[in-house]
Amino acid sequence: MSDVESLIAELEALQDEALEAVERAQDEEAVEAVRIAFLGRKDGRISGVLRGLGGLEPTDRPRVGQEANRIKQALEKRIEEVDAALAAAREAGDAPDLTLPGRTPRVGGAHPVSRAMDEIWSIFRTLGFTRARGPEVETEWHNFEALNTPLDHPAADEQDTLYLEGGGLLRSHTSPVQIRTMLSHEPPIRILAPGWVHRRDTYDATHTPSFLQIEGLVVDEGVTFVDFKATLAEFARRYWGEGTKIRLRPSFFPFTEPSAEVDVKRVVDGPDGPVETDWLEIMGAGMVDPNVLEAAEIDPDRYSGFAFGMGPARIAMLKYGVSDLRTFFESDIRFLSQFGGVR
């Protein structure tokens, strides 16, 4: 180690020692003693190190001097802070009791909706899905027309969709990610697309203007309704446990045909043993409409697929027995601490 490096290392060691000493100081006199011992002009330990500058080459002295000034400034600042804190405590008649145990910091945990998102993703990842994302500001074509939804459809009306000045809109579902993925990737496609969506909804117990949605898409040769139902049944079994059943009710979505609402019936612990719950709706789904495949430049005579969309907040409501969706957005620590990891 050169003489320069040796002096810098000695200065840094003195800085650590001085900071440790000032943190241990219990009154202003002790702080002043630390200041004199380390920063005193005549007998201060840092000044003693700097006396060794005379033995260095003139070109090396500025480097050591700069480091010494930096350390002096850092020590002076910390000494002033500690001295001011002790003086304030003394004047208030409430000097710090250094024998008290430290306060335990608040430990955070995963939000129940984030936890639901992670659990859903972990299941579909083991089923061969990859994650895809898309922009929240979308075009009318990606959000509606490419998804077989004409612009005169009620969903495209300004009463339901948030349009932006200068063009574009806030996406009303994560389905545009389907189109972007199919345009940029050749089948086979198996994606899960989580993200925020925005609608002109009232803020009440079951609706919010902005919420998370998870979109799933599978496109490949020979994909059938059997694959569609089996995938969702396996998801439900893994998420809610053995014995979970699913039910498909005929429905309509412009971008799937046939379309279905998916319900689940779970097995829960009852007073006299396991019991089945009522049917609960969890998502909308269906086979991808051929018009959507054509819009994404995929041959519908060769490929087929299925898609589904669900709200993780609603899934979390069902799983944790929460009756009001707004509870998830109020940041009430009393509510969040019930889910573990927060105290």
C-alpha positions as CSV (number, residue, x, y, z in Angstrom):
1,M,0.0,0.0,0.0
2,S,1.4,3.4,-1.0
3,D,1.9,6.3,1.5
4,V,-1.1,8.1,0.0
5,E,-3.4,5.0,0.3
6,S,-2.1,4.4,3.9
7,L,-3.0,8.0,5.0
8,I,-6.4,7.8,3.4
9,A,-7.1,4.5,5.0
10,E,-6.1,5.9,8.4
11,L,-8.4,8.9,7.9
12,E,-11.3,6.7,7.1
13,A,-10.7,4.5,10.1
14,L,-10.7,7.7,12.3
15,Q,-14.0,8.8,10.7
16,D,-15.6,5.5,11.7
17,E,-14.2,5.6,15.2
18,A,-15.3,9.3,15.6
19,L,-18.9,8.6,14.4
20,E,-19.2,5.6,16.7
21,A,-18.0,7.8,19.6
22,V,-20.4,10.6,18.9
23,E,-23.4,8.2,18.7
24,R,-22.4,6.9,22.2
25,A,-22.3,10.4,23.7
26,Q,-25.0,10.9,26.3
27,D,-24.7,14.6,26.9
28,E,-23.3,17.7,25.3
29,E,-20.0,17.6,27.2
30,A,-19.3,14.1,25.8
31,V,-20.0,15.4,22.3
32,E,-17.6,18.3,22.8
33,A,-15.0,15.9,24.0
34,V,-15.3,13.9,20.8
35,R,-15.0,17.0,18.7
36,I,-11.8,18.1,20.4
37,A,-10.3,14.6,20.3
38,F,-10.8,14.2,16.6
39,L,-11.1,17.7,15.1
40,G,-9.0,19.8,17.5
41,R,-6.5,22.0,15.6
42,K,-3.6,21.4,17.9
43,D,-4.0,17.9,19.3
44,G,-6.8,16.5,17.2
45,R,-6.2,13.0,15.8
46,I,-7.1,13.9,12.3
47,S,-4.7,16.9,12.4
48,G,-2.0,14.5,13.6
49,V,-2.5,12.3,10.5
50,L,-2.3,15.4,8.3
51,R,1.1,16.2,9.6
52,G,2.3,13.3,7.5
53,L,1.5,15.3,4.3
54,G,5.0,16.7,4.4
55,G,6.5,13.4,3.5
56,L,4.4,13.0,0.4
57,E,5.1,14.1,-3.2
58,P,3.6,17.5,-4.0
59,T,1.3,15.9,-6.6
60,D,-0.1,13.4,-4.0
61,R,-0.9,16.0,-1.3
62,P,-4.2,17.4,-2.8
63,R,-5.8,13.9,-2.9
64,V,-5.1,13.3,0.8
65,G,-6.2,16.9,1.7
66,Q,-9.5,16.6,-0.2
67,E,-10.3,13.3,1.7
68,A,-9.4,14.9,5.0
69,N,-11.7,17.9,4.3
70,R,-14.6,15.6,3.3
71,I,-14.2,13.6,6.5
72,K,-14.0,16.7,8.6
73,Q,-17.2,18.1,7.1
74,A,-19.0,14.8,7.7
75,L,-18.0,14.7,11.3
76,E,-18.8,18.3,12.0
77,K,-22.3,17.9,10.5
78,R,-23.0,14.8,12.6
79,I,-21.6,16.3,15.7
80,E,-23.8,19.4,15.3
81,E,-26.9,17.2,14.7
82,V,-26.3,15.1,17.9
83,D,-25.4,18.2,19.9
84,A,-28.6,19.9,18.8
85,A,-30.8,16.9,19.6
86,L,-29.3,16.5,23.1
87,A,-29.7,20.2,23.8
88,A,-33.4,20.1,22.7
89,A,-34.0,17.1,24.9
90,R,-32.4,18.8,27.8
91,E,-34.4,22.0,27.4
92,A,-37.6,20.0,27.2
93,G,-36.7,18.1,30.3
94,D,-36.9,14.8,28.5
95,A,-33.4,13.6,27.9
96,P,-33.3,10.4,25.9
97,D,-33.2,7.2,28.0
98,L,-30.6,5.1,26.1
99,T,-31.5,2.0,28.2
100,L,-34.9,1.7,26.5
101,P,-35.3,-0.9,23.8
102,G,-35.5,0.3,20.2
103,R,-38.8,0.6,18.4
104,T,-39.6,-2.4,16.1
105,P,-40.0,-1.1,12.6
106,R,-43.4,-1.8,10.9
107,V,-43.0,-4.7,8.6
108,G,-45.1,-4.6,5.4
109,G,-46.7,-7.5,3.5
110,A,-48.2,-8.2,0.1
111,H,-51.6,-6.6,-0.5
112,P,-54.4,-9.2,-0.8
113,V,-55.0,-8.2,-4.5
114,S,-51.3,-8.4,-5.3
115,R,-51.2,-11.8,-3.5
116,A,-54.2,-13.0,-5.6
117,M,-52.3,-11.8,-8.8
118,D,-49.2,-13.7,-7.8
119,E,-51.1,-16.9,-7.0
120,I,-53.0,-16.8,-10.2
121,W,-49.8,-16.2,-12.2
122,S,-47.9,-19.0,-10.4
123,I,-50.6,-21.5,-11.4
124,F,-50.8,-20.5,-15.1
125,R,-47.0,-20.3,-15.3
126,T,-46.9,-24.1,-14.4
127,L,-49.5,-24.6,-17.2
128,G,-47.1,-23.2,-19.8
129,F,-48.2,-19.6,-19.9
130,T,-45.8,-16.7,-20.3
131,R,-46.5,-13.1,-19.1
132,A,-47.3,-10.4,-21.7
133,R,-47.9,-6.6,-21.2
134,G,-49.3,-3.8,-23.3
135,P,-49.8,0.0,-23.0
136,E,-52.6,1.4,-20.9
137,V,-53.2,4.2,-23.5
138,E,-54.6,2.4,-26.5
139,T,-56.1,3.0,-29.9
140,E,-59.7,2.4,-30.9
141,W,-58.6,-0.2,-33.3
142,H,-56.7,-2.3,-30.7
143,N,-59.3,-1.8,-27.9
144,F,-62.4,-2.3,-30.0
145,E,-62.3,-2.9,-33.8
146,A,-59.6,-5.6,-33.8
147,L,-61.6,-7.4,-31.1
148,N,-64.7,-7.6,-33.3
149,T,-66.3,-4.7,-31.6
150,P,-67.6,-1.9,-33.9
151,L,-67.3,1.7,-32.7
152,D,-71.1,2.0,-32.5
153,H,-71.1,-0.7,-29.9
154,P,-72.3,0.5,-26.5
155,A,-68.9,-0.4,-24.9
156,A,-67.2,2.2,-27.2
157,D,-69.5,5.0,-26.1
158,E,-68.1,7.9,-24.1
159,Q,-70.4,7.0,-21.2
160,D,-68.4,3.8,-20.7
161,T,-64.9,4.6,-22.1
162,L,-62.4,7.2,-21.0
163,Y,-61.2,9.0,-24.2
164,L,-58.1,11.3,-24.2
165,E,-57.7,14.7,-25.7
166,G,-55.7,14.5,-28.9
167,G,-56.7,10.9,-29.6
168,G,-56.4,7.5,-27.9
169,L,-58.2,6.1,-24.8
170,L,-57.5,4.4,-21.6
171,R,-57.9,0.7,-22.3
172,S,-61.1,-0.7,-20.9
173,H,-59.8,-4.3,-20.8
174,T,-56.5,-6.1,-21.2
175,S,-57.8,-7.8,-24.4
176,P,-55.8,-5.4,-26.6
177,V,-52.7,-7.3,-25.4
178,Q,-54.1,-10.3,-27.2
179,I,-54.0,-8.4,-30.5
180,R,-50.5,-7.0,-30.0
181,T,-49.2,-10.4,-29.0
182,M,-50.7,-12.1,-32.1
183,L,-49.4,-9.4,-34.4
184,S,-45.9,-9.8,-33.1
185,H,-45.7,-13.6,-32.5
186,E,-46.5,-16.6,-34.5
187,P,-48.6,-19.4,-32.9
188,P,-48.4,-21.3,-30.7
189,I,-49.3,-18.6,-28.2
190,R,-50.0,-19.1,-24.5
191,I,-50.0,-15.8,-22.5
192,L,-51.3,-14.3,-19.3
193,A,-51.6,-10.5,-19.5
194,P,-52.1,-8.7,-16.1
195,G,-52.6,-4.9,-16.0
196,W,-54.7,-1.9,-15.0
197,V,-57.9,-1.1,-17.0
198,H,-60.1,2.0,-16.8
199,R,-63.8,2.5,-17.2
200,R,-66.5,5.1,-16.4
201,D,-67.8,3.0,-13.6
202,T,-69.2,4.3,-10.3
203,Y,-67.2,3.8,-7.2
204,D,-69.2,1.4,-5.0
205,A,-69.1,-2.0,-3.3
206,T,-68.6,-3.9,-6.5
207,H,-67.2,-1.4,-9.0
208,T,-64.2,0.9,-9.3
209,P,-63.2,3.2,-12.2
210,S,-59.7,1.6,-12.3
211,F,-59.0,-2.0,-11.5
212,L,-56.6,-4.8,-12.2
213,Q,-57.5,-7.4,-14.8
214,I,-55.8,-10.6,-16.0
215,E,-56.3,-11.7,-19.6
216,G,-55.4,-15.2,-20.8
217,L,-55.0,-16.3,-24.4
218,V,-54.1,-19.6,-26.1
219,V,-53.8,-20.0,-29.9
220,D,-52.5,-23.1,-31.6
221,E,-53.5,-25.7,-34.1
222,G,-56.3,-28.0,-32.9
223,V,-57.3,-26.1,-29.8
224,T,-60.8,-27.1,-28.8
225,F,-63.5,-26.3,-26.3
226,V,-62.3,-29.3,-24.3
227,D,-58.9,-27.7,-23.9
228,F,-60.6,-24.5,-22.8
229,K,-62.7,-26.1,-20.2
230,A,-60.0,-28.4,-18.9
231,T,-57.5,-25.5,-18.4
232,L,-60.0,-23.4,-16.4
233,A,-61.1,-26.4,-14.4
234,E,-57.4,-27.1,-13.5
235,F,-56.9,-23.5,-12.5
236,A,-59.9,-23.5,-10.2
237,R,-58.8,-26.8,-8.6
238,R,-55.3,-25.5,-7.9
239,Y,-56.5,-22.1,-6.7
240,W,-59.4,-23.1,-4.4
241,G,-58.5,-26.7,-3.7
242,E,-59.6,-30.2,-4.5
243,G,-63.3,-30.7,-5.0
244,T,-63.8,-27.3,-6.7
245,K,-66.2,-27.5,-9.6
246,I,-66.7,-25.1,-12.5
247,R,-69.8,-24.3,-14.5
248,L,-70.0,-22.6,-17.9
249,R,-73.0,-20.5,-18.6
250,P,-73.7,-19.3,-22.2
251,S,-73.0,-15.7,-22.6
252,F,-71.9,-13.2,-25.3
253,F,-68.7,-11.3,-25.8
254,P,-67.9,-9.7,-29.2
255,F,-64.4,-11.3,-29.4
256,T,-65.3,-14.9,-28.4
257,E,-67.7,-17.4,-29.9
258,P,-69.0,-19.4,-28.2
259,S,-68.7,-17.3,-25.0
260,A,-69.3,-18.3,-21.4
261,E,-69.5,-17.0,-17.9
262,V,-67.4,-19.2,-15.6
263,D,-68.7,-20.1,-12.1
264,V,-67.1,-22.1,-9.4
265,K,-68.5,-24.1,-6.5
266,R,-66.0,-24.6,-3.7
267,V,-65.7,-27.0,-0.8
268,V,-65.2,-25.2,2.5
269,D,-65.1,-26.3,6.1
270,G,-68.5,-26.3,7.8
271,P,-69.6,-26.9,11.4
272,D,-70.3,-30.5,10.6
273,G,-67.6,-31.1,8.0
274,P,-66.9,-30.1,4.4
275,V,-69.7,-28.3,2.6
276,E,-70.2,-26.9,-0.9
277,T,-70.7,-23.2,-1.5
278,D,-73.1,-21.7,-3.9
279,W,-72.0,-21.0,-7.5
280,L,-69.9,-17.9,-7.8
281,E,-69.0,-16.2,-11.0
282,I,-65.2,-15.6,-11.5
283,M,-64.6,-14.7,-15.1
284,G,-65.8,-14.4,-18.7
285,A,-64.3,-16.5,-21.4
286,G,-64.8,-18.3,-24.7
287,M,-63.2,-19.5,-27.9
288,V,-61.5,-16.8,-29.9
289,D,-63.7,-15.5,-32.6
290,P,-62.3,-16.1,-36.1
291,N,-62.7,-12.4,-37.0
292,V,-60.3,-11.6,-34.2
293,L,-57.7,-14.1,-35.5
294,E,-58.1,-12.5,-39.0
295,A,-57.6,-9.0,-37.6
296,A,-54.4,-10.2,-36.0
297,E,-53.3,-11.8,-39.3
298,I,-53.6,-15.4,-38.1
299,D,-55.3,-17.9,-40.4
300,P,-58.6,-19.0,-38.6
301,D,-58.8,-22.1,-40.9
302,R,-55.6,-23.4,-39.4
303,Y,-55.5,-22.0,-35.9
304,S,-58.0,-21.8,-33.1
305,G,-57.9,-20.7,-29.5
306,F,-59.6,-19.6,-26.3
307,A,-59.4,-16.5,-24.1
308,F,-60.5,-15.5,-20.6
309,G,-60.5,-12.5,-18.4
310,M,-60.8,-12.1,-14.7
311,G,-60.5,-9.5,-12.0
312,P,-58.0,-10.4,-9.3
313,A,-59.7,-8.1,-6.8
314,R,-63.0,-10.0,-7.3
315,I,-61.1,-13.3,-6.9
316,A,-59.6,-11.9,-3.7
317,M,-63.1,-10.9,-2.5
318,L,-64.3,-14.5,-3.0
319,K,-61.2,-16.1,-1.4
320,Y,-61.0,-13.9,1.7
321,G,-64.7,-13.2,2.2
322,V,-64.6,-9.5,1.6
323,S,-67.9,-7.9,0.8
324,D,-66.9,-4.4,-0.3
325,L,-64.4,-3.9,-3.1
326,R,-63.5,-0.4,-1.9
327,T,-61.9,-1.9,1.2
328,F,-58.9,-2.9,-0.9
329,F,-58.2,0.7,-1.8
330,E,-58.6,2.4,1.5
331,S,-55.1,1.5,2.9
332,D,-56.5,0.7,6.3
333,I,-53.8,-1.0,8.2
334,R,-56.3,-2.7,10.5
335,F,-57.8,-4.4,7.4
336,L,-54.6,-5.2,5.7
337,S,-53.0,-6.7,8.8
338,Q,-55.5,-9.5,8.7
339,F,-53.8,-11.0,5.7
340,G,-50.5,-11.6,7.5
341,G,-47.1,-10.0,6.9
342,V,-48.2,-6.6,8.3
343,R,-47.8,-5.6,11.9
